[in-house]
Amino acid sequence: MRAEVPESLLAERRSRGLDRRDELWDGVLHMVPPPADARQGLSTELVILLGQLAKGRGLVPRIETGLFRSSDDYRVPEQLYRRPEDGSTRGAEGAELVVEILSPQDETLAKLPWYDEIGVREVLILDPATRASTLYRAGQVVEPAHSEVLGVTFRTVDGRLQLTSEGGEVII
């Protein structure tokens, strides 16, 4: 069922900055709540670690940036890693890797076909409660969860997320 959203609510969300994570899916508004503390904490730790690896590979790390197919069709993943030429004034026009962190009743899995359609090479989905990771490439789960984009393998060890790369191993 599609609910109509009053323009007054949209205007209030814009004026308070609550709309920065909202998404348009082929013109249909999806209002996304702000991330919970555990989700934001995991995202922060991850971007600190992965950001340096991405830069070393010539990629640009971004958090909560719009990834656009068109002006009325975009998503706002927790993180994305893009080539410099894929940046634009409105956000990103492409990405090599997208990171989504699960939250209750989110639509992460519904975004997978869209990411594949616009050419995102890899999508990493993380569960902040269990630290489980699932990596998708071309719409398929990759086992083990090794990102070719960043050269990192993700796995859960004793309820914590382990990242392994040529530079070593980190657990968060």
N, C-alpha and C positions, 0 to 999 in steps of 0.2 A: 504494500500500500504506500502510495506516495503522498506525503503531507505537504500542503502549501505553507510556505513560510512568509509571514507578513513582512513587508518592506521595513516596517518600524523595528522589528527584531534584527533584521540584517543591518540596518543603520546603527542600532545600538551596539551590535557586535563589532562593527567597523570602528566606531568611536572609542571603544574600550580596548581595541587591539585583540579581541577574542577571535577574530576571523583569520588570523595568520596561518592557521593549520587547516582551514576549510579547503575542500577540494571540489572541483567541478568535473563530473564524469559525463562527458558528452552533453554538457549543459545542465546536468542535474546536480544540485548542491548537496554535498555531504559535509555536515558540520562535525568536526573532530574535536573532542575535548582536549584540554591541555594534558600533557603527560604526567602520570603519577611520579612520586619521588623515586621509587625503585627503578622505574623505566628510564627516567631522566639520568639517574646516577650511572646506570649501565651504559647509556648512550654517551655520556661525558667521558667515562673511562675509555670506551672504545675509540672515540674520535681522537683522543690524545695519542693512543697507541697506533691506530691505523693511519692517522693523518700524516705522520712522518714517513711511513712506508709508501703511502700514495704519492707524496711529493717526490720521493726518491725515484718513483717510476713515471714522473712527469704528469701526474694527475692532480686535480684540484679537489680537496675535501670541502664539503659543505654540510651544514646541519639545517634541517627544517627549511629547505629551499624548494620552491616549486619546480617540478619537472613537467615541461609542457610538450603536448602534441599540437595544441592550438590554444587560442585565448579562452575557449570554453571547455577545454579538456586537459586537465592537469592533475597531478597527485603531489602530495607533500610528504615524502618519506622522512624518517628520522635523520638519515644521512644519505649522501650520495657522493660518489667519487667520479669526476668527469674529466674529459680532456679540456685543456684551456679553451679551445675553439668552440666548445659546446656551451660556454657561458653566454648570457645575454642580460639585458637590463631587467628583464622580468624574472630571471632565475636561471634555469638550465634547459637546454634544448636537446639534451641527450646525456646519458650516463653509462659508465662502464660497470659500476657496482652500485646497487641500492641496498641500504640496510633498513629493515623494518623491525621494530620491537613490539611484540604483542601486548595488547591490553584487553581487558574484558570487552567482549562484543565488538571488537574492531573488524575491519574489512580487509585485512592484509591479504588473505588468500584470494579474495576476489580481485585483487590488483595484479596478480601474477600474469594472467594473459595479456593485460594491457602493457606491462613492462616488457614482455616478450615482443609484442607487436611493434613497439617503438625502438627496439634494438638494444635494450639494456642487456649487457652480457651476463651479469650475475645478480642474483637477489639473495641476500642473507637475511634470514628471519631468526630472531632470538626471542626466547621466553625469559623475561626478567626473573621470574620466580624459580625456575629450575635451571636456568643458564643453558638450556638445550639450544642447539643451533641446527638450522637446516639451510643448506645452500642449494639454490636452483640455478641451472644453466640451461638455456633453451627450453624452459618450462619443465625440466626434469630434475629430480633430486640427485645431487652429486654425493656419492659416498666413496671415500671419506670426504668430509666437507673441506675441500682444499680450493681456495680461491686462486685461479690463474691470474686474475687482475692484480691482486696484491701479493701473491706468493705466500699466503698464510693458510694454515690448516687450523680449523676450529673443532674443538671437542669438549665434552663435559666430563670433568673429573671431580668426583666427590662433591657434586652440586655447585661447582665453580666452572667458569669458562676458561679453557686453556687455548692460547694462541701460540702457534709454533711457526717460526719463519727461519730463514737463513741466519738471522741475527740472534736467534735464541728462542726462549720460551717464557711466556708471561701468563700468570693466572689472575683472573679478576672475578 
